[in-house]
Structure formats: C-alpha cells, structure tokens
Amino acid sequence: MQAEDIKQLIQAALPDAEVTVTGDGDHFDATVVSASFRELSMVKQHQSVYAALGDRFRNEIHALSLHTYTPEQWARRVQ
C-alpha cells in the first residue's frame, strides 16, 4: 500500500476532506482536515478515518499516525 492509495481511500469516504499522507510503505503519517469532524470527538474522528480504510488498516497498513482537524482548528494551527 502506498501513501497515495491511503489518501484516495480517505477522500472517497470523506469527500470534503483535505488529506495529506506520507510514508514509506509500512509506516504512514496522515493529516485529515474535514468539516464533518465539527461535532465529533477526536476518537470518533479517528474512527471515521479507520472506517474509510476498512480491512486494509488491519492487513496492509502496519502503522498510521493520524492527525484530524476541523477547518477552524487547522486554520488556528497554521497561523
């Protein structure tokens, strides 16, 4: 599994999301910014991303460092 594959899976499940994924084929780092996260706890945000990856997370992705933000949180973070 490649970083671009993970990005596409997340974007398919969260079409409004801005997704960045980096990695080496075994270990990945993903940042996901989505308005759909506004009313969700961080645990629920992460669960929605894991759901997008489905069984691939258990079988093909060995490690994923996940960072989720609402657009407002992201805007504050990058200022």
PyMOL CGO cylinders between C-alpha atoms (Angstrom):
from pymol import cmd
from pymol.cgo import CYLINDER

trace = [
    CYLINDER, 0.00, 0.00, 0.00, 1.27, 3.43, -0.93, 0.3, 1, 1, 1, 1, 1, 1,
    CYLINDER, 1.27, 3.43, -0.93, 0.56, 6.84, 0.61, 0.3, 1, 1, 1, 1, 1, 1,
    CYLINDER, 0.56, 6.84, 0.61, -1.49, 7.88, -2.44, 0.3, 1, 1, 1, 1, 1, 1,
    CYLINDER, -1.49, 7.88, -2.44, -3.72, 4.79, -2.06, 0.3, 1, 1, 1, 1, 1, 1,
    CYLINDER, -3.72, 4.79, -2.06, -4.46, 5.69, 1.55, 0.3, 1, 1, 1, 1, 1, 1,
    CYLINDER, -4.46, 5.69, 1.55, -5.19, 9.29, 0.58, 0.3, 1, 1, 1, 1, 1, 1,
    CYLINDER, -5.19, 9.29, 0.58, -7.66, 8.18, -2.10, 0.3, 1, 1, 1, 1, 1, 1,
    CYLINDER, -7.66, 8.18, -2.10, -9.48, 5.82, 0.29, 0.3, 1, 1, 1, 1, 1, 1,
    CYLINDER, -9.48, 5.82, 0.29, -9.89, 8.57, 2.88, 0.3, 1, 1, 1, 1, 1, 1,
    CYLINDER, -9.89, 8.57, 2.88, -11.05, 11.12, 0.29, 0.3, 1, 1, 1, 1, 1, 1,
    CYLINDER, -11.05, 11.12, 0.29, -13.58, 8.65, -1.11, 0.3, 1, 1, 1, 1, 1, 1,
    CYLINDER, -13.58, 8.65, -1.11, -15.16, 8.30, 2.34, 0.3, 1, 1, 1, 1, 1, 1,
    CYLINDER, -15.16, 8.30, 2.34, -14.78, 11.97, 3.32, 0.3, 1, 1, 1, 1, 1, 1,
    CYLINDER, -14.78, 11.97, 3.32, -15.18, 13.90, 0.04, 0.3, 1, 1, 1, 1, 1, 1,
    CYLINDER, -15.18, 13.90, 0.04, -14.86, 17.32, 1.69, 0.3, 1, 1, 1, 1, 1, 1,
    CYLINDER, -14.86, 17.32, 1.69, -11.58, 16.40, 3.39, 0.3, 1, 1, 1, 1, 1, 1,
    CYLINDER, -11.58, 16.40, 3.39, -8.17, 17.80, 2.68, 0.3, 1, 1, 1, 1, 1, 1,
    CYLINDER, -8.17, 17.80, 2.68, -5.84, 14.83, 3.10, 0.3, 1, 1, 1, 1, 1, 1,
    CYLINDER, -5.84, 14.83, 3.10, -2.08, 14.60, 3.26, 0.3, 1, 1, 1, 1, 1, 1,
    CYLINDER, -2.08, 14.60, 3.26, -0.39, 11.22, 3.63, 0.3, 1, 1, 1, 1, 1, 1,
    CYLINDER, -0.39, 11.22, 3.63, 3.32, 10.50, 3.75, 0.3, 1, 1, 1, 1, 1, 1,
    CYLINDER, 3.32, 10.50, 3.75, 5.07, 7.22, 4.40, 0.3, 1, 1, 1, 1, 1, 1,
    CYLINDER, 5.07, 7.22, 4.40, 7.49, 4.55, 3.37, 0.3, 1, 1, 1, 1, 1, 1,
    CYLINDER, 7.49, 4.55, 3.37, 5.17, 1.67, 2.51, 0.3, 1, 1, 1, 1, 1, 1,
    CYLINDER, 5.17, 1.67, 2.51, 4.96, 0.35, 6.07, 0.3, 1, 1, 1, 1, 1, 1,
    CYLINDER, 4.96, 0.35, 6.07, 4.61, 3.40, 8.31, 0.3, 1, 1, 1, 1, 1, 1,
    CYLINDER, 4.61, 3.40, 8.31, 2.41, 6.34, 7.38, 0.3, 1, 1, 1, 1, 1, 1,
    CYLINDER, 2.41, 6.34, 7.38, 1.52, 9.77, 8.69, 0.3, 1, 1, 1, 1, 1, 1,
    CYLINDER, 1.52, 9.77, 8.69, -1.88, 11.20, 7.72, 0.3, 1, 1, 1, 1, 1, 1,
    CYLINDER, -1.88, 11.20, 7.72, -3.38, 14.63, 8.32, 0.3, 1, 1, 1, 1, 1, 1,
    CYLINDER, -3.38, 14.63, 8.32, -7.09, 14.93, 7.60, 0.3, 1, 1, 1, 1, 1, 1,
    CYLINDER, -7.09, 14.93, 7.60, -9.00, 18.23, 7.72, 0.3, 1, 1, 1, 1, 1, 1,
    CYLINDER, -9.00, 18.23, 7.72, -12.76, 17.92, 7.37, 0.3, 1, 1, 1, 1, 1, 1,
    CYLINDER, -12.76, 17.92, 7.37, -15.84, 19.93, 8.26, 0.3, 1, 1, 1, 1, 1, 1,
    CYLINDER, -15.84, 19.93, 8.26, -17.54, 16.62, 9.05, 0.3, 1, 1, 1, 1, 1, 1,
    CYLINDER, -17.54, 16.62, 9.05, -15.36, 16.44, 12.19, 0.3, 1, 1, 1, 1, 1, 1,
    CYLINDER, -15.36, 16.44, 12.19, -17.00, 19.52, 13.75, 0.3, 1, 1, 1, 1, 1, 1,
    CYLINDER, -17.00, 19.52, 13.75, -19.39, 17.71, 16.08, 0.3, 1, 1, 1, 1, 1, 1,
    CYLINDER, -19.39, 17.71, 16.08, -17.23, 14.64, 16.68, 0.3, 1, 1, 1, 1, 1, 1,
    CYLINDER, -17.23, 14.64, 16.68, -14.80, 13.81, 19.47, 0.3, 1, 1, 1, 1, 1, 1,
    CYLINDER, -14.80, 13.81, 19.47, -11.25, 13.03, 18.43, 0.3, 1, 1, 1, 1, 1, 1,
    CYLINDER, -11.25, 13.03, 18.43, -11.95, 9.33, 18.95, 0.3, 1, 1, 1, 1, 1, 1,
    CYLINDER, -11.95, 9.33, 18.95, -14.96, 9.50, 16.60, 0.3, 1, 1, 1, 1, 1, 1,
    CYLINDER, -14.96, 9.50, 16.60, -12.91, 11.48, 14.06, 0.3, 1, 1, 1, 1, 1, 1,
    CYLINDER, -12.91, 11.48, 14.06, -10.24, 8.79, 14.05, 0.3, 1, 1, 1, 1, 1, 1,
    CYLINDER, -10.24, 8.79, 14.05, -12.85, 6.03, 13.86, 0.3, 1, 1, 1, 1, 1, 1,
    CYLINDER, -12.85, 6.03, 13.86, -14.32, 7.63, 10.73, 0.3, 1, 1, 1, 1, 1, 1,
    CYLINDER, -14.32, 7.63, 10.73, -10.89, 7.59, 9.07, 0.3, 1, 1, 1, 1, 1, 1,
    CYLINDER, -10.89, 7.59, 9.07, -10.22, 4.00, 10.17, 0.3, 1, 1, 1, 1, 1, 1,
    CYLINDER, -10.22, 4.00, 10.17, -13.63, 3.02, 8.75, 0.3, 1, 1, 1, 1, 1, 1,
    CYLINDER, -13.63, 3.02, 8.75, -12.57, 4.52, 5.41, 0.3, 1, 1, 1, 1, 1, 1,
    CYLINDER, -12.57, 4.52, 5.41, -9.51, 2.27, 5.40, 0.3, 1, 1, 1, 1, 1, 1,
    CYLINDER, -9.51, 2.27, 5.40, -11.51, -0.82, 6.39, 0.3, 1, 1, 1, 1, 1, 1,
    CYLINDER, -11.51, -0.82, 6.39, -9.65, -4.12, 6.43, 0.3, 1, 1, 1, 1, 1, 1,
    CYLINDER, -9.65, -4.12, 6.43, -6.65, -2.52, 4.78, 0.3, 1, 1, 1, 1, 1, 1,
    CYLINDER, -6.65, -2.52, 4.78, -5.81, -0.97, 8.14, 0.3, 1, 1, 1, 1, 1, 1,
    CYLINDER, -5.81, -0.97, 8.14, -5.62, -4.42, 9.69, 0.3, 1, 1, 1, 1, 1, 1,
    CYLINDER, -5.62, -4.42, 9.69, -3.83, -6.14, 6.79, 0.3, 1, 1, 1, 1, 1, 1,
    CYLINDER, -3.83, -6.14, 6.79, -1.88, -3.72, 4.59, 0.3, 1, 1, 1, 1, 1, 1,
    CYLINDER, -1.88, -3.72, 4.59, -1.14, -0.71, 6.79, 0.3, 1, 1, 1, 1, 1, 1,
    CYLINDER, -1.14, -0.71, 6.79, 1.28, -1.60, 9.55, 0.3, 1, 1, 1, 1, 1, 1,
    CYLINDER, 1.28, -1.60, 9.55, 1.41, 1.78, 11.31, 0.3, 1, 1, 1, 1, 1, 1,
    CYLINDER, 1.41, 1.78, 11.31, -0.55, 5.00, 10.89, 0.3, 1, 1, 1, 1, 1, 1,
    CYLINDER, -0.55, 5.00, 10.89, -0.01, 8.21, 12.79, 0.3, 1, 1, 1, 1, 1, 1,
    CYLINDER, -0.01, 8.21, 12.79, -3.29, 10.07, 12.39, 0.3, 1, 1, 1, 1, 1, 1,
    CYLINDER, -3.29, 10.07, 12.39, -3.97, 13.78, 12.94, 0.3, 1, 1, 1, 1, 1, 1,
    CYLINDER, -3.97, 13.78, 12.94, -7.53, 15.06, 12.44, 0.3, 1, 1, 1, 1, 1, 1,
    CYLINDER, -7.53, 15.06, 12.44, -8.76, 18.65, 12.47, 0.3, 1, 1, 1, 1, 1, 1,
    CYLINDER, -8.76, 18.65, 12.47, -11.81, 20.71, 11.67, 0.3, 1, 1, 1, 1, 1, 1,
    CYLINDER, -11.81, 20.71, 11.67, -11.10, 23.53, 9.21, 0.3, 1, 1, 1, 1, 1, 1,
    CYLINDER, -11.10, 23.53, 9.21, -11.21, 26.00, 12.12, 0.3, 1, 1, 1, 1, 1, 1,
    CYLINDER, -11.21, 26.00, 12.12, -8.72, 24.00, 14.17, 0.3, 1, 1, 1, 1, 1, 1,
    CYLINDER, -8.72, 24.00, 14.17, -6.44, 23.72, 11.16, 0.3, 1, 1, 1, 1, 1, 1,
    CYLINDER, -6.44, 23.72, 11.16, -6.62, 27.46, 10.47, 0.3, 1, 1, 1, 1, 1, 1,
    CYLINDER, -6.62, 27.46, 10.47, -5.60, 28.22, 14.07, 0.3, 1, 1, 1, 1, 1, 1,
    CYLINDER, -5.60, 28.22, 14.07, -2.80, 25.66, 13.88, 0.3, 1, 1, 1, 1, 1, 1,
    CYLINDER, -2.80, 25.66, 13.88, -1.15, 27.06, 10.77, 0.3, 1, 1, 1, 1, 1, 1,
    CYLINDER, -1.15, 27.06, 10.77, -1.29, 30.72, 11.77, 0.3, 1, 1, 1, 1, 1, 1,
]
cmd.load_cgo(trace, "trace")
